[in-house]
C-alpha cells in the first residue's frame, strides 16, 4: 500500500479557495464542509494553502475579518507532492506532524488533488478489514 502512487488514493476534486475570496465567506465554506485546510487556486495553479489556524491567527487581534481576502491569510510556502509520488512519502510527511493535507500538483504546479492522513488510514483499514464496525459511512 505504501508503494502505491498518491494519485490512486487522492481526492481528485477537492474544495478550493480563490485568492480574492472574502475570508468570512471562506470561513463559512470551510465550516459547512467540515474542512480544516483548503488549497488556494487561481487558473488551476496552486498558490498556497489556507487553514483554520491561519484564520485564527489573523482573527486573534481583530474584531472582524470582513476586509480580509484569502491571499491575506494563506500560506504560500507549501509542501507539495506529485501524483506519481508514493503514498509512503505522504505518510512520512504526515508523521512529521506539521501537515494534515498535502496538495497534489503536476510539474506545472496545476492542482490535481489533495491527500490527507485520513485517506491513507482509510485505504490501510479497508485493505485489512472486510468492513468497519464503527463509523461505517466513513470507511466506504
N, CA, C and O of each residue as an XYZ file, in Angstrom:
560
protein
N       0.813     -1.187      0.000
C       0.000      0.000      0.000
C       0.867      1.265      0.000
O       0.548      2.226     -0.701
N       1.932      1.277      0.759
C       2.794      2.456      0.826
C       3.545      2.689     -0.478
O       4.073      3.777     -0.710
N       3.593      1.649     -1.341
C       4.230      1.809     -2.644
C       3.256      2.215     -3.740
O       3.660      2.414     -4.886
N       1.977      2.341     -3.400
C       1.000      2.848     -4.362
C       1.329      4.305     -4.678
O       1.942      5.008     -3.875
N       0.913      4.737     -5.854
C       1.077      6.144     -6.189
C      -0.031      6.964     -5.533
O      -1.160      6.497     -5.382
N       0.304      8.171     -5.154
C      -0.637      9.072     -4.492
C      -1.911      9.227     -5.312
O      -3.001      9.289     -4.743
N      -1.798      9.290     -6.632
C      -2.971      9.502     -7.480
C      -4.015      8.403     -7.357
O      -5.177      8.604     -7.709
N      -3.605      7.242     -6.858
C      -4.541      6.137     -6.704
C      -5.497      6.338     -5.528
O      -6.571      5.737     -5.499
N      -5.122      7.168     -4.564
C      -5.995      7.332     -3.398
C      -6.342      8.795     -3.100
O      -7.113      9.064     -2.180
N      -5.792      9.733     -3.854
C      -6.033     11.149     -3.562
C      -7.467     11.547     -3.901
O      -8.171     10.850     -4.631
N      -7.875     12.678     -3.355
C      -9.145     13.293     -3.715
C      -8.866     14.148     -4.945
O      -8.190     15.173     -4.854
N      -9.385     13.727     -6.090
C      -9.098     14.423     -7.342
C      -9.985     15.646     -7.557
O      -9.812     16.368     -8.540
N     -10.921     15.885     -6.662
C     -11.825     17.018     -6.819
C     -12.008     17.744     -5.487
O     -13.121     17.801     -4.962
N     -10.936     18.293     -4.942
C     -11.058     18.931     -3.628
C     -11.731     20.307     -3.696
O     -11.738     20.964     -4.737
N     -12.286     20.715     -2.577
C     -12.777     22.088     -2.429
C     -11.555     23.003     -2.517
O     -10.487     22.675     -2.000
N     -11.719     24.132     -3.166
C     -10.617     25.089     -3.265
C     -11.110     26.495     -2.946
O     -12.308     26.777     -2.962
N     -10.163     27.353     -2.659
C     -10.455     28.759     -2.395
C      -9.779     29.603     -3.473
O      -8.808     29.184     -4.105
N     -10.318     30.792     -3.660
C      -9.737     31.765     -4.579
C      -8.964     32.792     -3.766
O      -9.376     33.119     -2.653
N      -7.864     33.308     -4.281
C      -7.094     34.298     -3.518
C      -7.878     35.580     -3.247
O      -7.603     36.270     -2.265
N      -8.837     35.904     -4.088
C      -9.628     37.124     -3.927
C     -10.891     36.901     -3.096
O     -11.633     37.848     -2.832
N     -11.136     35.674     -2.690
C     -12.322     35.343     -1.905
C     -12.265     36.014     -0.538
O     -11.204     36.088      0.083
N     -13.400     36.495     -0.081
C     -13.501     37.100      1.234
C     -13.288     36.026      2.302
O     -13.818     34.921      2.189
N     -12.524     36.349      3.323
C     -12.191     35.375      4.364
C     -13.432     34.933      5.145
O     -13.514     33.782      5.573
N     -14.378     35.821      5.328
C     -15.614     35.437      6.020
C     -16.348     34.369      5.222
O     -16.828     33.390      5.793
N     -16.441     34.547      3.900
C     -17.080     33.547      3.037
C     -16.306     32.231      3.074
O     -16.899     31.154      3.125
N     -14.984     32.326      3.047
C     -14.151     31.129      3.130
C     -14.391     30.390      4.438
O     -14.519     29.165      4.453
N     -14.452     31.128      5.518
C     -14.684     30.529      6.827
C     -15.999     29.754      6.850
O     -16.060     28.639      7.368
N     -17.040     30.343      6.291
C     -18.341     29.658      6.225
C     -18.266     28.419      5.336
O     -18.852     27.384      5.654
N     -17.543     28.527      4.222
C     -17.371     27.391      3.315
C     -16.654     26.245      4.020
O     -17.081     25.094      3.936
N     -15.571     26.560      4.710
C     -14.804     25.529      5.407
C     -15.638     24.899      6.515
O     -15.608     23.682      6.698
N     -16.369     25.704      7.244
C     -17.200     25.194      8.336
C     -18.302     24.285      7.804
O     -18.546     23.214      8.358
N     -18.966     24.708      6.734
C     -20.069     23.906      6.195
C     -19.594     22.580      5.616
O     -20.341     21.602      5.614
N     -18.359     22.540      5.126
C     -17.799     21.309      4.542
C     -16.980     20.503      5.546
O     -16.522     19.404      5.231
N     -16.790     21.040      6.752
C     -16.006     20.345      7.763
C     -14.529     20.268      7.426
O     -13.872     19.275      7.741
N     -13.997     21.311      6.784
C     -12.599     21.308      6.356
C     -11.741     22.175      7.262
O     -12.178     23.223      7.737
N     -10.516     21.726      7.494
C      -9.559     22.496      8.279
C      -8.453     23.075      7.414
O      -7.724     23.963      7.855
N      -8.319     22.584      6.190
C      -7.314     23.071      5.257
C      -7.937     23.124      3.874
O      -8.797     22.313      3.532
N      -7.487     24.098      3.079
C      -8.022     24.203      1.732
C      -6.961     24.802      0.799
O      -6.322     25.799      1.135
N      -6.779     24.184     -0.376
C      -5.845     24.752     -1.340
C      -6.390     26.069     -1.907
O      -7.597     26.224     -2.097
N      -5.490     27.000     -2.169
C      -5.849     28.263     -2.804
C      -5.353     28.177     -4.241
O      -4.170     27.953     -4.495
N      -6.285     28.361     -5.177
C      -6.002     28.109     -6.582
C      -6.487     29.276     -7.435
O      -7.542     29.860     -7.186
N      -5.686     29.597     -8.447
C      -6.102     30.589     -9.437
C      -5.724     30.054    -10.813
O      -4.569     29.704    -11.055
N      -6.698     29.994    -11.707
C      -6.488     29.450    -13.057
C      -5.870     28.061    -13.017
O      -5.023     27.726    -13.845
N      -6.295     27.257    -12.056
C      -5.822     25.887    -11.927
C      -4.490     25.717    -11.234
O      -4.092     24.594    -10.926
N      -3.791     26.814    -10.982
C      -2.459     26.757    -10.358
C      -2.575     26.893     -8.843
O      -3.345     27.709     -8.338
N      -1.807     26.090     -8.134
C      -1.771     26.172     -6.679
C      -0.973     27.405     -6.262
O       0.182     27.569     -6.655
N      -1.596     28.267     -5.464
C      -0.927     29.454     -4.941
C      -0.512     29.280     -3.487
O       0.447     29.896     -3.022
N      -1.255     28.427     -2.774
C      -0.966     28.235     -1.365
C      -2.031     27.386     -0.699
O      -2.864     26.763     -1.356
N      -1.979     27.381      0.624
C      -2.979     26.672      1.434
C      -3.461     27.640      2.502
O      -2.720     28.506      2.964
N      -4.708     27.472      2.877
C      -5.255     28.233      3.986
C      -5.822     27.227      4.986
O      -6.466     26.249      4.606
N      -5.573     27.482      6.254
C      -6.020     26.568      7.304
C      -6.846     27.333      8.331
O      -6.826     28.563      8.381
N      -7.561     26.586      9.137
C      -8.308     27.233     10.217
C      -7.344     27.918     11.180
O      -7.690     28.930     11.789
N      -6.152     27.378     11.318
C      -5.138     28.012     12.162
C      -4.734     29.375     11.596
O      -4.564     30.338     12.344
N      -4.580     29.452     10.259
C      -4.263     30.732      9.623
C      -5.357     31.755      9.913
O      -5.069     32.916     10.206
N      -6.612     31.318      9.831
C      -7.733     32.216     10.103
C      -7.732     32.653     11.567
O      -7.945     33.823     11.882
N      -7.493     31.707     12.435
C      -7.481     32.009     13.869
C      -6.381     33.012     14.202
O      -6.606     33.961     14.954
N      -5.193     32.802     13.641
C      -4.073     33.717     13.910
C      -4.419     35.144     13.501
O      -4.115     36.088     14.230
N      -5.052     35.309     12.343
C      -5.389     36.637     11.858
C      -6.540     37.257     12.646
O      -6.588     38.472     12.834
N      -7.461     36.417     13.104
C      -8.640     36.917     13.820
C      -8.318     37.292     15.268
O      -9.014     38.110     15.868
N      -7.282     36.704     15.817
C      -6.979     36.863     17.236
C      -6.923     38.331     17.669
O      -7.403     38.663     18.752
N      -6.363     39.193     16.870
C      -6.234     40.604     17.239
C      -7.176     41.518     16.475
O      -6.935     42.721     16.381
N      -8.233     40.963     15.936
C      -9.188     41.761     15.162
C     -10.595     41.519     15.678
O     -10.862     40.526     16.356
N     -11.469     42.416     15.356
C     -12.871     42.203     15.694
C     -13.643     41.701     14.489
O     -14.755     41.194     14.632
N     -13.063     41.838     13.293
C     -13.738     41.378     12.086
C     -12.723     40.903     11.051
O     -11.567     41.326     11.036
N     -13.193     40.022     10.201
C     -12.394     39.550      9.066
C     -12.965     40.072      7.762
O     -12.488     39.712      6.685
N     -13.979     40.916      7.848
C     -14.737     41.342      6.673
C     -13.871     41.947      5.575
O     -14.179     41.784      4.394
N     -12.810     42.631      5.933
C     -11.981     43.298      4.929
C     -10.823     42.445      4.423
O     -10.060     42.887      3.564
N     -10.683     41.236      4.944
C      -9.569     40.377      4.538
C      -9.944     39.464      3.377
O     -11.083     39.011      3.263
N      -8.970     39.206      2.526
C      -9.123     38.243      1.437
C      -8.242     37.032      1.746
O      -7.330     37.103      2.570
N      -8.529     35.942      1.083
C      -7.779     34.709      1.290
C      -6.284     34.946      1.086
O      -5.470     34.415      1.842
N      -5.914     35.727      0.086
C      -4.495     35.976     -0.179
C      -3.801     36.658      0.994
O      -2.577     36.593      1.108
N      -4.575     37.320      1.877
C      -4.010     37.989      3.048
C      -3.664     37.025      4.179
O      -2.861     37.350      5.055
N      -4.269     35.841      4.158
C      -4.076     34.906      5.275
C      -3.455     33.570      4.871
O      -3.016     32.807      5.732
N      -3.415     33.284      3.576
C      -2.927     31.969      3.130
C      -1.416     31.844      3.338
O      -0.694     32.831      3.477
N      -0.980     30.601      3.351
C       0.440     30.289      3.424
C       0.887     29.924      2.013
O       0.387     28.964      1.428
N       1.823     30.687      1.472
C       2.282     30.410      0.106
C       3.496     29.486      0.060
O       3.893     29.038     -1.016
N       4.083     29.198      1.209
C       5.197     28.253      1.287
C       4.631     26.897      1.676
O       4.478     26.578      2.855
N       4.326     26.113      0.659
C       3.578     24.876      0.852
C       4.396     23.675      0.409
O       5.011     23.687     -0.657
N       4.396     22.650      1.229
C       4.978     21.367      0.839
C       3.972     20.690     -0.080
O       2.797     20.567      0.264
N       4.428     20.256     -1.237
C       3.558     19.640     -2.238
C       4.046     18.234     -2.537
O       5.168     17.854     -2.201
N       3.184     17.488     -3.169
C       3.511     16.131     -3.576
C       2.962     15.944     -4.988
O       2.019     16.632     -5.379
N       3.534     15.031     -5.748
C       3.056     14.809     -7.111
C       2.189     13.557     -7.178
O       2.250     12.704     -6.293
N       1.381     13.450     -8.230
C       0.527     12.265     -8.357
C       1.302     10.950     -8.401
O       0.780      9.915     -7.989
N       2.535     10.978     -8.893
C       3.331      9.747     -9.010
C       4.158      9.436     -7.765
O       4.756      8.364     -7.672
N       4.197     10.362     -6.810
C       4.897     10.074     -5.555
C       4.202      8.925     -4.837
O       3.018      8.663     -5.053
N       4.948      8.253     -3.991
C       4.415      7.102     -3.265
C       3.602      7.548     -2.044
O       3.889      8.575     -1.428
N       2.595      6.762     -1.717
C       1.777      7.013     -0.539
C       2.662      7.045      0.705
O       2.402      7.811      1.632
N       3.698      6.224      0.727
C       4.632      6.210      1.854
C       5.320      7.552      2.054
O       5.614      7.936      3.186
N       5.577      8.263      0.972
C       6.173      9.597      1.079
C       5.198     10.545      1.772
O       5.586     11.313      2.653
N       3.949     10.486      1.373
C       2.918     11.311      2.023
C       2.795     10.927      3.495
O       2.701     11.800      4.358
N       2.795      9.637      3.781
C       2.681      9.176      5.170
C       3.838      9.696      6.017
O       3.645     10.090      7.167
N       5.036      9.695      5.446
C       6.196     10.201      6.178
C       6.031     11.699      6.477
O       6.377     12.156      7.566
N       5.508     12.451      5.518
C       5.268     13.878      5.754
C       4.200     14.083      6.832
O       4.322     14.983      7.663
N       3.163     13.257      6.818
C       2.128     13.372      7.850
C       2.674     12.994      9.225
O       2.269     13.571     10.234
N       3.579     12.040      9.269
C       4.162     11.624     10.547
C       4.994     12.735     11.169
O       5.241     12.737     12.375
N       5.422     13.671     10.349
C       6.183     14.825     10.826
C       5.309     15.754     11.683
O       5.822     16.643     12.363
N       3.997     15.540     11.643
C       3.005     16.235     12.470
C       2.781     17.701     12.114
O       2.101     18.411     12.856
N       3.322     18.160     11.023
C       3.064     19.545     10.628
C       1.956     19.644      9.595
O       1.429     20.730      9.354
N       1.598     18.532      8.987
C       0.654     18.560      7.882
C      -0.510     17.621      8.128
O      -0.353     16.564      8.737
N      -1.674     18.014      7.651
C      -2.843     17.140      7.665
C      -3.354     16.924      6.251
O      -4.009     15.924      5.958
N      -3.044     17.874      5.382
C      -3.447     17.808      3.978
C      -2.272     18.241      3.115
O      -1.616     19.244      3.397
N      -2.019     17.481      2.072
C      -0.984     17.848      1.115
C      -1.622     18.075     -0.250
O      -2.390     17.238     -0.725
N      -1.309     19.196     -0.877
C      -1.785     19.386     -2.244
C      -0.983     18.511     -3.192
O       0.222     18.324     -3.023
N      -1.667     17.983     -4.185
C      -1.027     17.141     -5.203
C      -1.000     17.958     -6.491
O      -2.044     18.343     -7.018
N       0.208     18.215     -6.989
C       0.366     19.050     -8.178
C       1.236     18.358     -9.218
O       2.019     17.463     -8.901
N       1.083     18.790    -10.467
C       1.963     18.279    -11.524
C       3.176     19.202    -11.657
O       3.337     20.130    -10.864
N       4.019     18.955    -12.642
C       5.251     19.735    -12.793
C       4.974     21.201    -13.117
O       5.841     22.050    -12.909
N       3.781     21.510    -13.624
C       3.408     22.884    -13.937
C       2.684     23.574    -12.778
O       2.163     24.679    -12.930
N       2.658     22.912    -11.624
C       2.003     23.425    -10.423
C       0.478     23.499    -10.553
O      -0.170     24.266     -9.842
N      -0.091     22.701    -11.462
C      -1.543     22.592    -11.566
C      -2.033     21.689    -10.440
O      -1.492     20.602    -10.237
N      -3.047     22.127     -9.711
C      -3.594     21.297     -8.642
C      -4.317     20.105     -9.249
O      -5.231     20.266    -10.058
N      -3.904     18.918     -8.857
C      -4.516     17.684     -9.335
C      -5.368     17.018     -8.265
O      -6.177     16.140     -8.565
N      -5.187     17.436     -7.020
C      -5.965     16.850     -5.940
C      -5.328     17.151     -4.604
O      -4.417     17.972     -4.492
N      -5.829     16.467     -3.594
C      -5.247     16.540     -2.254
C      -5.205     15.135     -1.676
O      -5.961     14.251     -2.077
N      -4.313     14.958     -0.738
C      -4.262     13.708      0.013
C      -4.162     14.075      1.486
O      -3.452     15.007      1.863
N      -4.883     13.331      2.305
C      -4.876     13.570      3.743
C      -4.395     12.322      4.466
O      -4.354     11.226      3.908
N      -4.038     12.523      5.709
C      -3.663     11.373      6.544
C      -4.835     10.401      6.633
O      -4.637      9.186      6.658
N      -6.050     10.930      6.680
C      -7.225     10.064      6.761
C      -7.376      9.215      5.501
O      -7.809      8.065      5.584
N      -7.030      9.758      4.343
C      -7.092      8.964      3.103
C      -6.222      7.720      3.231
O      -6.621      6.630      2.822
N      -5.047      7.886      3.792
C      -4.125      6.760      3.956
C      -4.660      5.768      4.987
O      -4.616      4.557      4.771
N      -5.158      6.277      6.091
C      -5.733      5.403      7.123
C      -6.892      4.603      6.549
O      -7.005      3.401      6.790
N      -7.747      5.269      5.794
C      -8.928      4.603      5.220
C      -8.520      3.470      4.288
O      -9.096      2.384      4.356
N      -7.544      3.700      3.424
C      -7.090      2.659      2.498
C      -6.464      1.497      3.271
O      -6.747      0.333      2.987
N      -5.620      1.814      4.240
C      -4.985      0.762      5.045
C      -6.032     -0.055      5.795
O      -5.941     -1.281      5.845
N      -7.006      0.603      6.368
C      -8.067     -0.082      7.107
C      -8.855     -0.998      6.178
O      -9.091     -2.164      6.494
N      -9.260     -0.459      5.026
C     -10.078     -1.239      4.100
C      -9.321     -2.421      3.504
O      -9.941     -3.412      3.117
N      -8.006     -2.338      3.422
C      -7.218     -3.475      2.945
C      -7.130     -4.566      4.013
O      -7.022     -5.748      3.688
N      -7.174     -4.179      5.252
C      -7.001     -5.114      6.366
C      -8.322     -5.758      6.808
O      -8.349     -6.927      7.194
N      -9.400     -4.998      6.749
C     -10.685     -5.469      7.277
C     -11.750     -5.484      6.197
O     -11.769     -4.637      5.304
N     -12.640     -6.473      6.299
C     -13.730     -6.581      5.329
C     -14.729     -5.447      5.463
O     -15.228     -4.928      4.465
N     -15.021     -5.061      6.705
C     -15.991     -3.986      6.910
C     -15.704     -3.294      8.235
O     -15.134     -3.873      9.160
N     -16.110     -2.064      8.287
C     -15.941     -1.290      9.510
C     -17.046     -1.645     10.489
O     -18.183     -1.896     10.091
N     -16.713     -1.663     11.758
C     -17.707     -1.911     12.801
C     -18.292     -0.576     13.261
O     -19.506     -0.431     13.406
N     -17.424      0.376     13.482
C     -17.833      1.718     13.888
C     -17.632      2.668     12.716
O     -16.731      2.468     11.902
N     -18.443      3.674     12.627
C     -18.275      4.714     11.617
C     -18.235      4.154     10.199
O     -17.434      4.588      9.371
N     -19.094      3.203      9.933
C     -19.104      2.529      8.641
C     -19.130      3.510      7.469
O     -18.436      3.304      6.473
N     -19.916      4.560      7.582
C     -20.036      5.529      6.491
C     -18.686      6.125      6.092
O     -18.436      6.358      4.909
N     -17.825      6.369      7.062
C     -16.533      6.987      6.795
C     -15.565      6.072      6.053
O     -14.613      6.554      5.439
N     -15.788      4.783      6.097
C     -14.834      3.848      5.512
C     -15.346      3.194      4.231
O     -14.755      2.226      3.750
N     -16.406      3.699      3.694
C     -16.950      3.125      2.438
C     -16.435      3.869      1.249
O     -16.779      3.535      0.116
